[in-house]
Amino acid sequence: MRLLFKTLLWLILLGFIAVFAVVGFAYHWVNKPLELVEPVVDVRVPAGVRPGQIGQLLVDAGVVMPPEAFGWVARLTGQDRDIKAGGYQVSQGDSLADVVRRMAQGEVTQRQVTFIEGWTIEQIMQALAAHPDVEKTIEPNLLQDHRALASRFGVEQERLEGLVFPDTYVFAVGASDEEILRRALKTQEQVVERAWEDRVPNLPLKNPYEALILASIVEKETGQANERRRVAGVFINRLRKGMLLQTDPTVIYGMGDRYQGRIRKADLQRDTPWNTYIRAGLPPTPIAAPSKASLEAVLNPEEHDYYYFVARGDGTSAFAKTLREHNRNVAKYILGR
């Protein structure tokens, strides 16, 4: 009887030792650095994916481990219901426990994309298409169909041109091009709304969209930030007097792919909706993404008697009140006389 009791005690003790050994090994394995095929591995966790499937996503991305291990650890630690969709980064030194915790807490990896002031919608879409961490959901054919692209975003205008706010946008790895673009559209809408509310009275602009159109012209015509309000004032003066705007950037926009770095006399005479040399008033759409500063300049222009300006060649402009004075400036700075 005593021998049986001792044997039982030994078996129980050995059982405890075995359990502790297994637990100790599991704890060590879960917390040791993972083996990676690259120093840094990015993985995208889609919405609705189960913890058991995430292990295979990690393996496919370059994490060397049994694919079922992620699901085991997530369930045993009670974090399986907390896993959040998004982009995550696994770096050398990270353990499986680190990865599970990071996904449960939603510590997504951040990236950024920048839309430059004065860019066209084509350039903005190209930046999104070229970014390796942006999920591409907008069909390539829409990039050639302005109306269809605008309709996709519920925009009443014919084009998205000018409606995207130029800025740097931070996003999680795997965010879609549509998601980022919607943020930029919403930001521009808010910027325009605030600027319109703070406008000076009696401007020859009927609505915020017309302000956006003129702001895009000022953006393309201004080489120095401190000249924005003066340039805006020139166009406001011309609109008030019913003069043609006669601005080259609108002609270039209307030329599209035909523009190869030079405007010829025939281009100034060719009728397009954006040719402000032969069409009065504002063009039908913006010609680029204007900055907040250009928008504010248009809605708070400098008051003066200038109706003309010409580039000096150093980034600044020479302004003139009369055509005769302007022609002298053209002869000096453009023709070199």
C-alpha positions in Angstrom: 0.0 0.0 0.0 2.8 2.3 0.9 4.6 1.5 -2.3 1.5 2.2 -4.3 1.1 5.6 -2.6 4.8 6.5 -3.3 4.4 5.5 -6.9 1.3 7.6 -7.3 3.1 10.6 -5.8 6.0 10.1 -8.1 3.6 9.9 -11.1 1.8 13.1 -10.0 5.1 14.8 -9.5 6.3 13.7 -12.9 3.1 14.9 -14.4 3.5 18.4 -12.9 7.1 18.5 -14.1 6.0 17.5 -17.6 3.2 20.1 -17.6 5.6 22.8 -16.4 8.1 21.7 -19.0 5.5 22.0 -21.8 4.3 25.3 -20.5 7.9 26.6 -20.1 8.7 25.5 -23.6 5.6 27.0 -25.1 6.2 30.3 -23.2 9.7 30.3 -24.5 8.7 29.5 -28.1 5.9 32.1 -28.2 8.2 34.8 -26.8 11.3 34.0 -28.8 12.2 36.1 -31.9 10.5 34.9 -35.0 12.5 33.8 -38.0 11.9 36.1 -41.0 12.9 35.8 -44.7 13.5 39.6 -44.8 14.4 42.1 -42.0 10.9 43.5 -42.2 7.8 41.7 -43.3 4.4 43.5 -44.1 1.1 41.6 -43.8 -2.4 42.8 -44.6 -5.2 41.4 -42.4 -8.5 41.7 -44.3 -11.7 42.4 -42.4 -13.6 39.3 -41.3 -10.6 36.9 -41.5 -10.4 34.3 -38.8 -7.3 34.0 -36.4 -6.6 30.5 -37.8 -6.2 32.1 -41.3 -3.9 34.9 -40.2 -1.1 32.4 -39.5 -1.1 31.4 -43.1 -1.1 35.1 -44.1 2.0 35.6 -42.0 3.7 32.5 -43.5 2.9 33.7 -47.0 4.4 37.1 -46.2 7.7 35.6 -45.0 7.3 34.6 -41.3 8.8 31.1 -40.7 6.5 29.3 -38.3 3.7 26.7 -38.2 0.7 28.5 -39.7 -1.7 27.2 -37.0 0.4 28.7 -34.2 -1.1 32.2 -34.5 -4.6 30.8 -33.9 -3.5 28.7 -30.9 -1.8 31.7 -29.2 -4.6 34.1 -30.0 -7.2 31.7 -28.5 -5.1 30.7 -25.4 -4.5 34.3 -24.5 -8.1 35.3 -25.1 -7.2 37.8 -27.8 -8.7 35.9 -30.8 -11.9 38.1 -30.7 -9.9 41.4 -30.6 -7.9 41.0 -33.8 -8.4 44.1 -36.0 -8.1 44.4 -39.7 -5.3 46.5 -41.2 -1.7 46.5 -42.2 0.9 45.2 -39.8 4.7 45.0 -39.8 6.8 42.2 -38.3 10.4 43.1 -37.7 13.4 41.1 -36.6 13.3 40.6 -32.9 9.5 40.4 -32.8 7.9 37.3 -31.2 4.7 35.6 -32.0 3.3 37.0 -28.7 4.2 40.5 -29.9 2.5 40.0 -33.2 -0.7 38.7 -31.6 -0.8 41.6 -29.1 -0.1 44.2 -31.8 -3.0 42.9 -34.0 -5.3 42.7 -31.0 -4.6 46.3 -30.1 -4.8 47.5 -33.7 -1.3 48.9 -33.9 -1.4 49.1 -37.6 1.7 50.1 -39.7 1.5 53.6 -41.1 2.5 54.9 -44.5 2.1 58.2 -46.3 1.4 59.6 -49.7 1.8 63.2 -50.8 -0.3 65.1 -53.3 1.6 68.2 -54.5 0.0 71.6 -54.9 -0.7 72.3 -58.5 -0.9 68.6 -59.5 -3.7 67.5 -61.8 -6.0 64.6 -60.9 -4.1 62.4 -63.3 -0.9 63.0 -61.3 -2.7 62.4 -58.1 -4.1 59.1 -59.4 -0.6 58.1 -60.7 0.8 58.7 -57.2 -1.8 56.4 -55.7 -1.3 53.7 -58.4 2.5 53.8 -57.9 2.4 53.5 -54.1 3.2 49.9 -53.1 1.2 50.0 -49.9 -2.0 51.3 -51.4 -4.7 48.7 -52.3 -5.8 49.4 -55.9 -9.6 49.4 -56.2 -10.2 52.1 -58.8 -10.5 50.5 -62.3 -7.7 51.8 -64.6 -10.3 52.6 -67.3 -11.9 55.2 -65.0 -8.7 57.2 -65.1 -9.5 58.1 -68.7 -13.2 58.8 -68.0 -13.5 62.0 -65.9 -17.3 61.9 -65.6 -17.3 58.2 -64.5 -14.6 58.8 -62.0 -16.5 61.8 -60.5 -19.7 59.8 -60.4 -18.0 57.0 -58.4 -17.4 59.5 -55.7 -20.8 61.1 -55.9 -19.4 64.4 -57.2 -21.8 66.5 -59.2 -19.1 68.3 -61.2 -17.8 66.7 -64.4 -14.3 66.2 -63.1 -12.5 65.6 -59.8 -10.0 68.2 -60.9 -9.3 70.7 -58.1 -11.5 68.9 -55.6 -8.7 66.9 -54.0 -6.8 68.8 -51.3 -3.0 68.7 -51.8 -1.4 67.4 -48.6 0.4 64.5 -47.1 -2.0 61.7 -46.1 -1.0 59.0 -43.5 -2.7 55.7 -43.9 -2.4 52.1 -42.7 -0.7 49.6 -45.1 -3.3 48.2 -47.4 -5.7 51.2 -47.3 -7.4 51.6 -50.6 -6.9 54.3 -53.2 -10.6 55.1 -52.9 -10.4 55.5 -49.1 -7.5 57.9 -49.4 -9.1 59.9 -52.2 -12.3 60.3 -50.3 -10.4 61.7 -47.3 -8.7 64.2 -49.6 -12.0 65.2 -51.2 -13.6 65.7 -47.8 -10.6 67.8 -46.7 -10.8 70.1 -49.7 -14.6 70.5 -49.2 -14.0 71.7 -45.7 -11.1 74.0 -46.7 -13.2 75.6 -49.4 -16.2 76.0 -47.1 -14.2 77.8 -44.5 -12.4 80.0 -47.0 -15.7 80.9 -48.7 -17.2 82.0 -45.4 -14.3 84.4 -44.8 -14.3 86.0 -48.3 -14.4 89.7 -48.8 -17.6 91.1 -50.2 -18.5 91.9 -53.8 -16.2 89.4 -55.5 -17.1 88.5 -59.2 -17.4 84.8 -58.1 -20.8 83.2 -57.9 -20.0 80.2 -55.7 -17.2 78.2 -54.0 -16.6 76.2 -57.1 -15.8 79.3 -59.1 -13.4 80.3 -56.3 -11.8 76.9 -56.7 -11.4 77.3 -60.4 -9.7 80.7 -60.0 -7.5 79.4 -57.2 -6.2 76.7 -59.4 -5.2 79.3 -62.0 -3.4 81.4 -59.4 -1.7 78.2 -58.1 -0.2 77.6 -61.6 0.6 81.2 -62.3 2.4 82.1 -59.0 6.1 81.5 -58.6 6.4 83.4 -55.3 4.1 82.9 -52.3 4.0 86.6 -51.4 2.6 87.4 -54.9 -0.5 85.2 -54.6 -2.8 87.9 -53.5 -1.5 90.3 -56.1 -1.9 87.8 -58.9 -5.4 87.0 -57.7 -6.1 90.7 -57.7 -5.2 90.9 -61.4 -7.6 88.2 -62.3 -10.4 89.6 -60.1 -9.9 93.0 -61.8 -10.1 91.4 -65.3 -13.3 89.5 -64.4 -14.9 92.7 -63.1 -14.1 94.6 -66.3 -15.1 91.7 -68.5 -11.6 91.2 -69.9 -10.4 87.8 -71.2 -8.2 86.2 -68.5 -5.6 85.1 -71.2 -3.7 82.8 -68.9 -1.4 80.2 -70.4 -1.9 77.4 -67.8 -5.6 77.1 -68.9 -4.5 76.7 -72.5 -2.0 74.0 -71.5 -4.7 72.2 -69.6 -7.0 72.2 -72.6 -4.2 70.9 -74.8 -3.9 67.8 -72.7 -1.3 65.3 -74.2 -0.7 67.6 -77.1 1.3 69.9 -74.9 5.0 69.2 -75.2 6.5 72.1 -73.3 5.6 74.9 -75.7 2.5 76.9 -76.7 2.2 78.0 -80.3 0.0 80.7 -81.8 -2.3 78.0 -83.2 -2.8 76.6 -79.7 -3.9 80.1 -78.5 -6.4 80.1 -81.3 -7.7 76.6 -81.0 -11.1 76.5 -79.2 -11.2 74.3 -76.1 -13.4 74.9 -73.0 -10.3 76.0 -71.2 -8.8 78.5 -73.7 -9.2 81.8 -71.8 -7.6 83.6 -74.8 -10.8 83.2 -76.8 -13.4 82.4 -74.2 -14.6 84.9 -71.7 -14.9 84.3 -68.0 -13.6 81.4 -66.0 -13.0 78.0 -67.6 -15.5 75.3 -66.7 -13.4 73.4 -64.2 -10.2 73.9 -62.1 -7.0 73.0 -63.9 -5.1 71.6 -60.9 -5.3 71.1 -57.1 -4.9 74.6 -55.5 -3.4 75.1 -52.2 -5.2 76.6 -49.2 -3.1 79.7 -49.7 -4.2 80.2 -53.3 -7.8 79.7 -52.4 -7.5 82.3 -49.6 -5.7 84.7 -51.9 -8.6 84.5 -54.4 -11.2 85.2 -51.8 -9.1 87.9 -50.2 -7.2 89.4 -53.1 -5.0 92.4 -53.0 -6.8 95.6 -54.1 -4.8 97.4 -56.8 -5.1 98.7 -60.4 -3.0 96.0 -62.1 -4.5 94.2 -65.1 -1.4 92.5 -66.5 1.6 90.6 -65.3 4.5 88.8 -66.9 7.1 86.4 -65.5 10.6 88.0 -65.0 12.3 84.6 -65.3 13.5 84.5 -61.6 10.2 83.3 -60.1 8.8 86.8 -59.7 6.4 88.8 -61.9 6.3 92.3 -63.3 2.9 93.9 -62.9 1.4 96.6 -65.1 -1.7 98.8 -65.1 -1.9 99.5 -68.8 -1.3 97.4 -72.0 1.5 99.8 -73.0 3.3 99.2 -69.8 2.7 95.5 -70.1 4.1 95.4 -73.6 7.3 97.1 -72.3 7.6 94.4 -69.6 7.1 91.6 -72.2 9.8 93.2 -74.4 12.2 93.3 -71.5 11.6 90.0 -69.8 10.3 87.8 -72.6 11.8 89.1 -75.8 15.0 90.4 -74.2 14.9 93.8 -75.8 
